[in-house]
Each structure stands twice: as structure tokens, then as C-alpha cells.
Amino acid sequence: MSGWGAAVRDLSAEVPVLIAGPTASGKSALALEIAALQGGVIVNADALQVFSDWRILTARPGPEEAARAPHALYGHVPGDQSYSVGRWLRDLAPHLSGARPIIVGGTGLYFTALTEGLADIPPTPAALRDQATARIGAEGAGALLAELDAETAARIDRANPMRIQRAWEVLQATGRGLAAWQAETGPPLLPLAGAQALVIEAPPARLNPRIAARFEAMLAAGLLDEARANRAGWHPALPSAKAIGAAEVMAHLDGTLALDALRERVALLTRQYAKRQRNWFRGRFGAWRRLTLD
């Protein structure tokens, strides 16, 4: 059993478990440990592990992990299809009434929407999503950001093209800014009081070597073959193209990025992403139980 053994043994086998933490911090291993000890279904709460085309790059559980415990909401969305937090909540809902869910991932917004509620925003038309995707590919996310209402623009994560695109689509489709919709948040599917919420704290000194080692493991597991399989339909504006390292791996295949440079670039991007995750968890998950990465 891991260094988290005592925390695992203290959990109730009847109450849903939430596991959040930065990328490469061992969330999936902890979920498997809980499932092995107590049973349950491991449910994905990572916005990029939902896509079917990047299993290795997004560190999605493989066949060996899937054989050890039931998994849900992994790789069930085509890489060219937009996927929102609202759709994730709809996909998740049936799993809250079956076997005890162990909900694990690094997307803080998913957990916040699950435990605090989400505004009931009408779905946006597919044609509008296609228009937004094309514009981001041609003009960059900044072009859409400039067209948002002031309140939404002031609150949105400007470093996240997916969030910008979603906000732009909502404004165009409904005539109301995303911030206005979010002000009308409905009740949560799973209040925090009804769950056992764990967040892994992973200081950079401990996490950074794991990030580097994980990318080496991805290469050994066939990451470049996975990229070659995706090459024909690749476009940087695809929803799944937001996976960390996707553009860099494609650049390596194209001969414009050496392997050592690929390693360095992906490690840097992953460390930056982990920092954003830590900031989110620190600011929003104050009531969650802290587990420290060994």
C-alpha cells in the first residue's frame, strides 16, 4: 500500500470519493488503490482524457488499469468534438446512482461544477462551434476574447483557449455573457458534504522529476506511434489538440523539433500547467482533505 494507506483505510466504502491533484501526482494510482480495497467505479474528471485520440499523451488509463477496476468517461469523445463541463455533468449523472463512484482528475472546473452547481446554459449549435474553432485556428483565441462582454472577459482564464471559445459561443448563441449565466447557478449534483474529497498537494521539487519520468514512459509506451496515427486528421484547433505536448509531438514528427527539445518543451508546459492547477486547488478547495505527495 502507498504512503496514503491510512487515508485510504479511513474512507467509507459507501460515500462517493473525489480525488483532485496536479498532473503526474499519482491520482489514478490512488483511485486504483481505493477501488482495489473497497470497490467502486473510477470516473474521469479530466477534460482531456475524455478524448479518444490521445490515450498515451493524456496519461489515460490503459488496458492493464482497466482490467483492475471499472472505469468510465475515458476516451468516449471523438477528438474533433467539443466537450463542455455541462456535458460532463450530464454524462456523470448516471454514475452517481450506481456503484460508488471514485471521481478522479485534474480539471478543477469539473469538480467545482459538480459540488457547487453549474448554470443551465442552452447548448450551442454545432455550426457555431465549427465557426469558433476555425477562427481560433486562423486568428488565435485573442480574436474571440476581444469580442466577449466585459464581465466575462474580466473573469475568464485568458490562457485557456477552450474557455475563451466556450464563452464566445455562449454569447453568440444566447445574447448573454457567460458571467451572467453563471450568476444563475443551479443546485449541485453532488454537494461537497455528500462526498469524501481528497486533493493531492505536490510541491514542484517532488512533482517535477515525476513529470520528466512520465514523459519518458510515454515515449517508451509508443507516444510517437500514437502521434503518427493521429497525423492525417491533425489540426491545432481540434478540441483534443489542447492536450499538453500534442503540437510539440507533431512538430517533432515534422522534423522541426528535436527529441531533446521536445522533452524540454513538454516538461516546461506540464510544469506550468501543474502550477495553474495548484493555484486553483489552493484557492477553491480549502475544505478538501489534503494528501501530500511522498
Backbone hydrogen bonds, N-H to C=O, Kabsch-Sander energy under -0.5 kcal/mol:
donor,donor_aa,acceptor,acceptor_aa,energy
5,G,2,S,-1.7
8,V,4,W,-2.2
9,R,5,G,-2.6
10,D,6,A,-1.5
11,L,8,V,-1.4
17,V,101,P,-2.3
18,L,196,Q,-2.7
19,I,103,I,-3.0
20,A,198,L,-2.6
21,G,105,G,-0.6
25,S,22,P,-1.5
30,L,26,G,-2.0
31,A,27,K,-2.5
32,L,28,S,-2.3
33,E,29,A,-2.0
34,I,30,L,-2.3
35,A,31,A,-2.5
36,A,32,L,-2.6
37,L,33,E,-1.7
38,Q,34,I,-3.0
39,G,34,I,-0.5
39,G,35,A,-2.1
41,V,100,R,-2.0
42,I,70,P,-2.7
43,V,41,V,-0.6
43,V,102,I,-2.3
44,N,72,A,-2.4
45,A,104,V,-2.5
50,V,46,D,-0.5
51,F,48,L,-1.2
52,S,77,V,-2.3
58,T,54,W,-0.9
59,A,56,I,-1.5
60,R,55,R,-2.5
66,A,62,G,-2.5
67,A,63,P,-1.6
68,R,64,E,-0.6
68,R,65,E,-1.1
69,A,65,E,-1.0
72,A,42,I,-2.2
75,G,49,Q,-2.4
77,V,50,V,-2.4
81,Q,78,P,-1.9
88,W,84,S,-2.1
89,L,85,V,-2.3
90,R,86,G,-1.9
91,D,87,R,-2.8
92,L,88,W,-2.5
93,A,89,L,-2.0
95,H,92,L,-2.0
96,L,92,L,-0.5
96,L,93,A,-1.7
97,S,94,P,-1.0
102,I,41,V,-3.1
103,I,17,V,-3.0
103,I,101,P,-0.6
104,V,43,V,-2.6
104,V,102,I,-0.6
105,G,19,I,-2.2
107,T,45,A,-1.7
108,G,106,G,-1.1
110,Y,107,T,-0.8
111,F,107,T,-1.3
112,T,108,G,-2.5
113,A,109,L,-2.6
114,L,110,Y,-2.2
115,T,111,F,-2.4
116,E,112,T,-2.4
117,G,113,A,-1.4
120,D,184,E,-0.5
121,I,119,A,-1.7
129,R,125,P,-1.8
130,D,126,A,-2.5
131,Q,127,A,-2.0
132,A,128,L,-2.5
133,T,129,R,-2.8
134,A,130,D,-2.4
135,R,131,Q,-2.2
136,I,132,A,-2.4
137,G,133,T,-2.1
138,A,134,A,-1.9
139,E,135,R,-3.8
140,G,135,R,-0.9
140,G,136,I,-1.2
143,A,140,G,-1.3
144,L,140,G,-0.6
144,L,141,A,-0.6
145,L,141,A,-2.4
146,A,142,G,-2.0
147,E,144,L,-1.3
148,L,145,L,-1.4
153,A,149,D,-2.6
154,A,150,A,-1.8
155,R,151,E,-0.9
155,R,152,T,-0.9
156,I,152,T,-2.0
158,R,156,I,-1.1
160,N,157,D,-1.7
164,I,160,N,-1.9
165,Q,161,P,-2.7
166,R,162,M,-2.3
167,A,163,R,-2.4
168,W,164,I,-2.4
169,E,165,Q,-2.6
170,V,166,R,-2.4
171,L,167,A,-2.2
172,Q,168,W,-2.5
173,A,169,E,-2.7
174,T,170,V,-2.5
175,G,171,L,-2.0
176,R,170,V,-0.6
181,W,177,G,-1.7
182,Q,178,L,-2.7
183,A,179,A,-1.1
184,E,181,W,-2.0
185,T,182,Q,-0.8
186,G,118,L,-0.9
190,L,114,L,-2.3
192,L,115,T,-0.7
194,G,191,P,-2.1
195,A,192,L,-1.7
196,Q,16,P,-2.7
197,A,195,A,-0.7
198,L,18,L,-3.1
198,L,196,Q,-0.6
199,V,289,R,-2.7
200,I,20,A,-2.6
201,E,291,L,-3.6
202,A,200,I,-0.6
206,R,203,P,-1.4
207,L,203,P,-2.5
208,N,204,P,-2.9
210,R,206,R,-0.6
211,I,207,L,-2.1
212,A,208,N,-2.1
213,A,209,P,-2.4
214,R,210,R,-2.5
215,F,211,I,-1.8
216,E,212,A,-1.7
217,A,213,A,-2.0
218,M,214,R,-2.2
219,L,215,F,-2.3
220,A,216,E,-2.3
221,A,217,A,-1.8
222,G,219,L,-1.2
223,L,218,M,-1.8
226,E,222,G,-2.2
227,A,223,L,-2.4
228,R,224,L,-2.3
229,A,225,D,-2.1
230,N,226,E,-1.2
231,R,227,A,-0.9
231,R,228,R,-0.7
233,G,230,N,-0.5
234,W,231,R,-1.3
238,L,235,H,-2.0
240,S,79,G,-2.0
241,A,238,L,-1.1
242,K,239,P,-1.3
243,A,240,S,-1.7
246,A,243,A,-2.3
249,V,245,G,-2.7
250,M,246,A,-2.1
251,A,247,A,-2.1
252,H,248,E,-2.0
253,L,249,V,-2.2
254,D,250,M,-1.9
255,G,252,H,-1.3
256,T,251,A,-2.4
257,L,251,A,-0.8
262,L,258,A,-2.5
263,R,259,L,-2.4
264,E,260,D,-2.2
265,R,261,A,-2.7
266,V,262,L,-2.7
267,A,263,R,-2.3
268,L,264,E,-2.1
269,L,265,R,-2.6
270,T,266,V,-2.4
271,R,267,A,-2.4
272,Q,268,L,-2.3
273,Y,269,L,-2.1
274,A,270,T,-2.6
275,K,271,R,-1.9
276,R,272,Q,-1.8
277,Q,273,Y,-2.3
278,R,274,A,-2.7
279,N,275,K,-2.2
280,W,276,R,-2.1
281,F,277,Q,-2.8
282,R,278,R,-2.5
283,G,279,N,-2.1
284,R,280,W,-2.6
285,F,281,F,-2.0
288,W,285,F,-1.5
289,R,197,A,-2.6
291,L,199,V,-2.3
293,L,201,E,-2.9
